[in-house]
Amino acid sequence: MDTITQVVTIAAVLLGAVTTYVTNHLMERSRQRATLRVRWDEKKLDAYAEYVGCVRGTIHVSVLLYEVREDLRSMPRGEHDLTMDLTQASGAQALAFERVMLLAGDAVVDAAHKVQEATAAIGWQARGVVDGSLEEWRRLHSTAFRCINTFHQLARADLGVSGSFEGEQHTARGLLLPGSRTGE
């Protein structure tokens, strides 16, 4: 009986040691995964914020160029300089988009593609590549901002941010675009 008791005791100690080792290993692995997930979420947040900032910058320069081209605004900077600014802003946006493509899930990437298409249309009209009325210009902006809002919503979901600004409550605020001088 003494030998059996010793074997049972040794087996219990070994089982306890193995259980402790496995538990510690799994907890450490879980902690490392959580740390990695947080690190990637931080990188995604940075990429999403940079992208939206670049998109907004591109739209802002497009508005300035369009208003100067259409003689809705006078500025000390000419059309050529603003066109160069738009080219630079579009390039920065394209680089930020590539970073989103590397880090985001499929839904966010699809939303970013739609933002790219919408802002490209704004840029084309601002440059005069395509013609359009002021009303069409405003529709392009409405489309772009709906796409940006969708991107925001999907990016928030991807990052696990709770809450929503989707739907009529958010979009009812509308765009802050000035009225036409000619009543168009």
C-alpha positions in Angstrom: 0.0 0.0 0.0 2.8 2.3 0.7 4.1 2.1 -2.9 0.6 2.7 -4.3 0.2 5.8 -2.1 3.6 7.1 -3.3 2.7 6.4 -7.0 -0.7 8.2 -6.5 1.0 11.1 -4.8 3.7 11.4 -7.5 1.0 11.1 -10.2 -1.1 13.9 -8.5 2.0 16.1 -8.3 2.8 15.4 -12.0 -0.8 16.1 -13.0 -0.8 19.3 -11.0 2.5 20.4 -12.6 1.2 19.6 -16.1 -2.1 21.3 -15.4 -0.3 24.4 -14.1 2.1 24.5 -17.1 -0.8 24.1 -19.6 -2.9 26.7 -17.8 0.0 29.2 -17.7 0.9 28.5 -21.3 -2.7 29.1 -22.4 -3.1 32.3 -20.4 0.2 33.6 -21.7 -0.9 32.8 -25.3 -4.2 34.5 -24.7 -2.4 37.6 -23.3 -0.1 37.7 -26.3 -3.1 37.5 -28.6 -4.8 40.3 -26.8 -1.7 42.4 -27.0 -1.3 41.7 -30.7 -5.0 42.5 -31.3 -4.7 45.8 -29.5 -1.6 46.7 -31.4 -3.3 45.9 -34.7 -6.4 47.8 -33.6 -4.2 50.8 -32.9 -2.7 50.5 -36.4 -6.1 50.2 -38.0 -7.4 53.3 -36.1 -4.4 55.3 -37.2 -4.8 54.1 -40.8 -8.6 54.8 -40.8 -8.1 58.3 -39.2 -5.3 59.2 -41.6 -7.4 58.0 -44.6 -10.4 60.0 -43.6 -8.2 63.0 -43.0 -6.7 62.7 -46.5 -10.1 62.3 -48.0 -11.4 65.4 -46.3 -8.2 67.3 -47.4 -8.8 66.2 -51.0 -12.4 67.3 -50.9 -11.4 70.7 -49.4 -8.9 71.4 -52.1 -11.4 70.2 -54.7 -13.9 72.7 -53.4 -11.4 75.6 -53.5 -10.3 74.7 -57.1 -14.0 74.3 -58.2 -15.0 77.6 -56.7 -12.0 79.4 -58.3 -12.6 77.8 -61.7 -16.3 78.6 -61.6 -15.6 82.1 -60.3 -17.6 81.5 -57.1 -14.6 82.6 -55.0 -11.6 84.7 -55.5 -8.3 83.7 -53.9 -4.7 84.8 -54.1 -3.8 81.3 -55.3 -4.5 80.6 -58.9 -6.1 77.6 -60.6 -2.8 76.1 -61.5 -1.6 76.1 -57.9 -4.8 74.7 -56.6 -4.7 72.0 -59.3 -1.2 71.1 -58.0 -2.5 71.1 -54.4 -5.3 68.7 -55.5 -2.8 66.4 -57.2 -0.7 66.3 -54.1 -3.8 65.7 -51.8 -5.0 63.0 -54.1 -1.6 61.3 -54.0 -1.6 61.4 -50.2 -5.2 60.0 -50.2 -4.1 57.1 -52.5 -1.2 56.2 -50.1 -3.5 56.3 -47.1 -6.0 54.1 -49.1 -3.3 51.5 -49.6 -2.6 51.4 -45.9 -6.4 50.8 -45.3 -6.2 48.0 -47.9 -3.4 46.3 -45.9 -5.1 46.4 -42.5 -8.9 46.4 -43.0 -11.4 43.7 -43.5 -13.4 43.2 -46.7 -16.4 45.4 -45.8 -14.1 48.3 -44.8 -12.1 47.9 -48.0 -15.2 47.9 -50.1 -16.5 51.0 -48.4 -13.1 52.7 -49.0 -13.3 51.8 -52.7 -16.6 53.6 -52.8 -15.1 56.6 -51.1 -12.3 56.6 -53.6 -14.8 56.6 -56.5 -16.9 59.4 -55.0 -13.9 61.6 -54.3 -12.5 61.0 -57.8 -15.7 62.2 -59.3 -15.5 65.4 -57.2 -11.9 65.9 -58.3 -12.7 65.4 -62.0 -15.4 68.0 -61.9 -13.2 70.4 -59.8 -10.4 70.0 -62.5 -12.9 70.5 -65.3 -12.3 67.0 -66.7 -16.0 66.5 -66.7 -18.7 69.2 -66.9 -21.5 69.6 -64.5 -23.8 72.1 -62.9 -23.6 73.3 -59.3 -26.5 71.0 -58.5 -24.6 68.0 -59.9 -21.5 69.2 -57.8 -23.7 69.2 -54.7 -25.0 65.7 -55.5 -21.4 64.5 -55.9 -20.6 65.8 -52.4 -23.8 64.2 -50.9 -22.7 60.9 -52.4 -19.2 61.3 -51.1 -20.3 62.1 -47.6 -22.7 59.2 -47.6 -19.8 56.9 -48.6 -17.6 58.5 -45.9 -20.3 57.9 -43.3 -20.6 54.2 -44.4 -16.8 53.9 -44.2 -16.9 55.4 -40.7 -19.6 53.0 -39.6 -17.9 49.9 -40.9 -14.5 51.1 -39.5 -16.1 51.6 -36.1 -17.6 48.1 -36.3 -14.2 46.7 -37.3 -12.6 48.3 -34.3 -15.3 47.2 -32.0 -16.6 50.7 -31.2 -20.1 50.7 -29.9 -22.8 53.2 -31.0 -23.9 54.3 -34.3 -24.3 57.5 -36.3 -25.8 55.8 -39.2 -29.2 56.7 -40.6 -31.4 59.7 -41.0 -30.4 61.3 -37.7 -26.8 61.8 -38.8 -27.4 62.5 -42.5 -30.3 64.9 -41.9 -27.7 67.5 -40.7 -26.8 67.9 -44.4 -23.8 69.4 -46.0 -22.5 72.9 -45.2 -22.4 74.2 -48.8 -23.0 77.8 -49.6 -25.9 78.8 -51.7 -25.4 79.8 -55.4 -24.6 83.4 -56.2 -26.7 83.1 -59.4 -29.6 81.3 -57.8 -28.7 78.1 -59.7 
